[in-house]
Amino acid sequence: MELIANNKKLVETLSRLIETYPEASFAVAWASSGHTVFDLFREHSSRLTRAVIGTHFYQTHPDVLDAFQESTNVRFVLQPTGVFHPKLYIFWNASQWEALIGSANLTTGALSTNSEAMILLGGSEDNPSTIKDEIVTLIDRYWEMARAINKNDAVAYREIWNRKQPALRRLNGQYGSSTPTKTPTDSSVMSMSWAQYFKAVKADPHHGIEDRCDLLSLVRVAFAENPTFASMDLHLRKTIAGLPNDLESRWGWFGSMQGAGYYHQAVKDNNKHISQALDQIPLWGTVARQEYERYIDEFVKAFPNGRHGIGIASRLLALKRPDQFVCFDSKNQRGLCADFGIARKGMTYDRYWDEIIERILDTPWWNSIRPSEPQEASVWDGRTAMLDILFYEK
């Protein structure tokens, strides 16, 4: 008997067992492709007596189902009662057997980065044991719970798997493709309740919460009363865009874009693509990623020679939908990125959504019910843009 708690050792042991024994069976909760052990099982699939793979929480990669379509020796548990969660591997020949029992699934993570522990045990005909038969019998029981899958099953599973991935990554604390330096619970902002968040933004040391709410209310009325951004007068457009104007002294609140010369000219010229971009963002309801992407696609058309970026794009978003967007600019990005544990450098349109907006959408304060008290309700209506208060640096 041997305890295996090292990923490299586990891969070496499984590889040896697969290549040594003429017969094998296993039952795992999840599996993924693209690693040595999976490739060896596929190469020696004729040695598999019975293999059972679970799919609960859509943790099994759809490539695995594709690999074993119509298989006679591999089945899948697609709709289990409870969670199908075993991790059993057994290998044998006419004279001896070996088995691995523990925590490791047939996944890339389990065999490379996860902390796993497996017990390797075995026996021979000279020293008979009931354990081998018990393991085989248990896998036989799982086999009856499972079924072979066909091409239609695999296609349907992949479609659902694709839709579930963003939510699954967020459940795992993963937002976007970059590796964060903090977990969601380490972020002060992500863990705040509404009461804590309101108290924090109410103590605005820069402008005052009442004037901030008044500015957002003015802009909200402007979008409600004007059919498009392009139909507004220049002073109002500049106020929303974060540019100096003679109408509104608070134009720089929530992110000043005064230094963005090409942007300033585009707003002054009433570039149609800026207005058409803002048309993609609804006034009410949660803004979907597809709507955001349509906004970006149209927005960049206003700058055929470049000079656009997430600062000016997010400023417009934050003023049209302050409940869901925050202006990401030079005055708040250092503190915001530090709190979220994300890289400040190289912020892209995709990263802004994946690493900032998706985090915000998972916070307790963002998901709170709209308060009845008037001032609280006004702050709630602009709650995401209000992050500028917490991270603003002169």
N, C-alpha and C positions, 0 to 999 in steps of 0.2 A: 504494500500500500504506500502511496506517495502523494503528498500534497503539492499541487502545482499552482503557484500564484504569480507566475511571471508570464507575460504575454508571449515572449519569444519561445520560452520552454513549452508553452501550450501549443503553439503552432508546430513546433518540432515534433511533439508527441502525437498530435493528431495526424500529421503528415506521415509519420512512421506507421501508425496503426492502419491508415487507409491503404498504404502501399504494401503492407505486410500480410494482412488477413484477406482471405477470399470471400468472407461474408461480413456484412455490417448492417446495423440498423441505428437509427437515431430519432429522437423527438426533441424539437426545440421550439421555443416560443416565437423566435424571429430569425430571419436569415437575410443576408445581403450577398451580392455577387462582387466580383472584382478583387478577390483576395485568394491567397494560395490554397487554403483549405477547401474553399468552395470549388475552385478549379480542379482540385484533385478528386473531389467527390463526383464532379461531372465526368472527368476522365475515366474514373473507375465506377461509373454508375451501375454497370452490370453486377457489381458486387453488393449493391444495396438490396437487402431483403425487403425491408420496409423503412421508409423515412416519412416522418410526419412534421410539418412545419406550420406554425400558427401565424396569424395575420392581425391579431388584435391591436387596436390603436394605429393600424396601418404602418407598423414599424418594419414589416417585411418589404423589401424592395421589389417592385413589379418585375424587374429583370429575372428574379428567381422564379416567378410564376411562368414567365416566358420560357425559361430554360427547361421546365419540367411539364410543359403542356402535354396532355394525353399520356403521361407517364404511368406505367403499371406498377412502379415501386416507390413512387413519391406522391403523397397526398397532402392536402392543405386543410386546415381548420379555418373556415371562412367566417362562420358566425357562431362562436362558442358561447355557451352559457357560463358566465363568469369569465375568467381570463385563462387561456391556455398557456401555461407557463413552465413546462418542464425543460430541463437541459440534460439529456441522457444520450450517451454515445456508447455503443457496444460493438465489439469486433471479435470474431472467432474463427477457428478452423476445427479440424477433427480432434485435435488433442488439447487445445488451450483457448482461453478467452481473456480479453482485457476490456475494461469499461472506464469511462470518464463520467463522473457525476458531480454537478456543482452549479455554478452561476453563469457559465459562459454560453451565450447563444452562438449561432453560426453567422455572426456579423463581423464586419470590418472593425467596429469599435471594440467588441469583445476580444478580438484577437490582436489588437494593436495598442489601444490607449486606455480602455476601461480597467478598473481594478476588479479582477476576477479571481475566484478560488475554485479549483477543481480537485477532486480525489480520483487518483488512478488506482484501480484495483483489478485483480485478475485471479485466475485459477486454471487448473488443468484437470485432465481426466484422472490423473493419479491422486488428486486431492479434490474430490467432487464437492460442489457447493450448490445450494439452491439459489444463490444470488443471481447467477447468470439467467436461470429460467425465470426468475421473478422479474428481471429487467425486460427480457424478451416478451413475457406475458403482458407487462405494463404497456410496452410499445404497441403490442397487438390490440390492446384496449383503445389506445389513442387512434390507431388505424381505423377502427370502426366508427370513431367520431368524425373522421375526416373524409375527404373525397378527392378524386382526381379532378383536375380543372382542364377546360378546353380553351380554345382561342378566345371565344366570346367572354368567358370568365376573366381571362387575363387582361383583355382590353378594358372591360368594365372596372376591374380593380385598379388599373393604372390611372384611369380617368379620375376616380375618387381619390386615389393616393396623391395625385397632382394637386387636387383642390385642398387636401388636408395638410400639405406640407408647410405652408406659412403658419398655420395655427400650431402645428406640432413643434416647429422651431421656436415659436414664442413660448410655448409651454416649457420648453427646455431652456428658456432664457437666452435663446439665440436669435438675434435680430440682424439680418443681413449676412454678408459673407465674411466680414472681418471679425477677428477674435477680440471680444471686449476684455477689459482689464478688471471689470466688476460684474458681479451678479446683480440681478434686479433688486434683491434685498439690500445690497450694499449702497444703492443709490438713495439719497435722502428724498429726492423728488418722486421716484417711482413708488416709494413705500408710504407716501403721505395719504392720510384720509382727507376728505373734503374740508373738515374743520381745521386741520393742520395747514392745509394749503391756503385756505382763505385767510387765516391768521397771518401767514407769511407774506402773502401779496398785499394784504391790507396795510402792512407796515412799510409801504413804498417810500423809500428815503429820497427818491429823485423827483417825482412829479405829483404824487397824490392820487389815490385810487379813484376819487370822484371825478376828477378831470379826465383820467384815462377812460373811465366808463362813458363819460360824456362824449369823448372823441369817437369811440367805437360806435356809440349810438348814432352820432351824426353820419358816420360812414354807412351804417346799416340802413338808415333811412334813404341815403343817396342811392344805394343799390336797389332798394325797393321801389323808389319813385322814378328812376331812370331806366329805360329799356336796356341800355348798354353803357359800358364804361366810356365808349367813344362819344356818346350823346351828352355826357357831363361837360360842364364848362372847365376851362383849363385850370383854374385855381383848385377846383374840387379834385380833378384828376391828379394834380401835383400833391395835394394833401394825402390822398390815398397812396400815391407812389412814394411818399417819403421825401419830397423835394420842396425847396423853399418857395413860398408864394405869399401874396399879400392878403389872402383871405384868412388863413388859419396859422396862428403862431405855433401850434402843437404839431406841425407837419413832421418833425423829426422824431416824435415819440414812437415807440415800437420799432425803431430802426431807421436811422437817417441814411438816405442814399444820395446825399448831396455831392459826393465825389464821383458818382457814376455818370460821366459826361455823355457817353453814347446813349445810355438809358434816358438821361434827362432830355436829350434831343428827341428821342423816340416818343416820349410822353408829350413833349411840346408839339411835335408834328402830328400827334394823334394817330400813331402807327396802328393800322387796323389789326395787326396780328396780336397786339397786347390786349385789345378789347375782345377779339375773338377767342383768345386764350382764356380770359376770365369768364367768358360765356360757358366754358366747359365745366365750371365749378358751380354746383347748385347753391342756392341761398339757404336751403334747409336740408336736414338729414345728414347722415354720415357720408362724407366724401369717399368714394371708392378709389382704389389705386388706379383703375382704368381711367377714371375721370381726371385724376391727377396727371397721369401719363399723357392724356390728350391735351391737357393744359400746357405741359412742358413742350410737347411736339409743336404746338402752335406758337408758344412764347418765343422759342429760339428763332423762329422765322423772322422776327422783328430785328434780328441782329445777324444779317448775312455775312458780315465780316468779323463775327465773334463779339467779344466784350459783354457777353451775358454771363450769368452765373447764379448760384443758389441764393446769394444775398438779395439781389433785386427780385428774383422770382418768388422767394419766400416772403418778401415784404408785401407784395400784392396779395398773396394768398392769406397772409396773416390779417390783412385789413378787410378782405372780403369775408373770410371765414375764421375769425379770431377764436372760435370755439375749437378749431381743429389744427390750426397752423401757427407757428411761431416764426418770426423773422430771425434767420440765422445770419448774424452780422459780426463785424469785428469787435463790437462792444460786449457781446454776450457769449460768443462761441467758446472762449477759453473755459469759463465756469460750467457751461452746459455740457461740454464734452468731458470735462473732468468728472462731473457728477454721474454721467451715464457710462463712463469708462470706455469711451470710444475715441478714435483718432481724430484730432482736430484738422490735420493736414489732409488735403485731397478730398474734401467733401464734394460729392457729386449729387446729381438729382436723384439717382437711385438710392444712394446711401442716406440722403436726407429722409426719404420715405421709410426705408427699411430700418434704419438705426435710430432715428429720432421720432418720427411720427408713430410708427408701430409701437415703440416703447410707451409713448404718451397714451395711446389708445388702450393700453393695458393697465394704466394706473388706477388706483381706487378713486382718486379725486376726479379724474376725467369721467369715470363711469358712475359717478354719484347722481342722485336725482336732483333736478333743478330746485333750488331752495325757494321758499315762499317769501322770505324777507327781501325787500326791494334791492338793497345794496348788494346782498349776497347773490341775488338772481342776476344782477347786472355783471358782476364779476364772473359768474358761472357762464354767462353768454359769451364772454371773451377769455375763458379760462386758459386756453393754450397760449394765446398771444401774451398773456400775463406772465409767462415764464421769463420774459424779458426783465421783469422787476427783480426776480431772484438772482439773475446772473449778470445784470448790467454792470459794466465797469467804465468809469469815466476815463 
